[in-house]
Amino acid sequence: MEVRAICWDWNGTLLDDADVCRRVMNRVLAQYGRAPLEDLAVYRALFRFPIRDFYASTGLGDEVFLAAATQYLVWLDESIDEAALQPDVEHTLTRMADRGILQVLASATLPGPLERQLHPHRVARHFDRILSIADPYQASKRDVIADWLRDSGFAAEEVLMVGDTNHDREIAAALGTRFLHFDRGHQAAPAGVPAIQALDELVAWL
């Protein structure tokens, strides 16, 4: 069945923020006397949803999770302007629009911070809808994407989700959409999962 809509993840997929997030996480880890994540490969090997599980894997257990996550969000908001778009974002979004494919953006970020992240990059015009979460400590996009899909008029098989984490992949499986892993974000693609190394590969993949 032809792809008629793409649901894009933002952080890590269109916004190249994984190393910014690693550096902010290292500030939090230092505050709690934990070992830093030495490089992006270490970060990508540990990062996962639920976010609480990722924190636990770094030594920040339930007893400090809320305080640590709150501090992380404050520092990330101060540092996120250091992140650039991934290569070929504008070109890829334009090509998808030229093919008549509707595009929406979904992020595990609160509406205010997400608007601030989007603003300097001038890509919001490409999206029919911008979907964000309500609770940063339980960062699930499933409900907002499910609500959009229900109202969209598209069959699940006509929608392609493009993301960089297990959370994106699990949402796609739960909703019955297609999924493509972007392999230069917060997590490496697991074996056997369809993946692209660069966003402009999507044009040929479709």
C-alpha positions, -999 to +999 in steps of 0.1 A: +000+000+000+013+035-009+026+057+018+003+087+021+016+103+053+048+104+073+049+109+110+084+123+118+101+121+152+119+154+160+147+149+186+175+128+171+158+122+138+153+157+123+172+176+151+207+164+156+207+167+194+220+134+207+255+147+216+240+178+232+218+155+253+248+134+262+268+164+274+238+177+295+233+142+309+270+142+319+264+174+339+236+157+358+257+126+363+286+147+377+262+163+401+253+129+416+289+116+415+282+091+387+306+082+358+301+102+326+290+088+293+324+091+276+312+093+240+282+091+217+286+054+212+282+048+249+253+071+251+235+055+222+241+020+237+224+030+269+196+054+258+161+040+257+125+045+267+111+045+293+134+073+303+134+061+339+151+029+326+178+049+309+185+069+340+187+037+360+213+023+336+235+054+343+233+049+381+205+073+387+178+051+403+143+058+414+154+076+445+168+105+425+150+101+392+126+130+395+152+155+408+177+144+382+153+145+353+140+179+363+176+193+364+183+177+331+153+193+314+163+228+328+199+224+315+188+209+282+165+239+275+195+261+281+217+241+257+194+229+229+203+258+206+236+242+201+219+214+181+216+218+143+193+200+120+204+167+106+218+170+070+193+171+042+162+179+064+149+207+043+156+188+011+139+157+023+108+174+037+104+194+005+107+162-016+081+145+004+057+174+001+063+175-037+052+139-038+019+148-021+028+131+011+012+147+042+038+152+070+032+155+108+058+159+136+057+141+169+080+147+198+084+135+234+089+171+244+065+196+260+048+221+237+067+252+250+102+237+247+093+221+214+081+254+199+114+270+210+134+241+195+116+244+162+116+282+158+152+288+147+151+260+121+121+273+101+107+238+093+073+239+110+057+250+077+062+215+064+040+198+089+002+195+088+002+189+126+028+192+154+022+167+182+038+169+216+035+153+250+020+165+283+042+147+309+080+149+304+086+121+331+064+096+313+074+106+278+050+086+256+039+099+222+016+069+216-016+086+226-012+118+207-001+099+175-031+074+180-055+104+183-041+120+152-042+087+132-078+081+142-089+115+129-066+116+099-086+094+075-055+073+067-053+036+071-024+027+095-007+009+066-006+042+047+014+059+074+052+057+078+068+065+111+104+076+109+122+077+143+154+068+161+144+050+193+127+019+206+098+041+216+091+051+180+094+015+169+070+002+196+044+029+188+045+020+151+040-017+160+012-009+184-007+013+159+000-009+128+019+017+109+051+012+089+084+021+106+118+032+094+147+037+118+170+067+114+204+053+124+221+086+133+200+096+163+198+086+199+199+048+193+215+025+168+191+004+148+186-031+160+194-060+137+166-067+112+149-033+116+146-013+083+169+016+086+185+046+068+218+062+075+209+096+060+175+113+056+178+117+018+178+079+015+141+081+023+133+094-012+147+062-028+134+039+000+098+049-008 
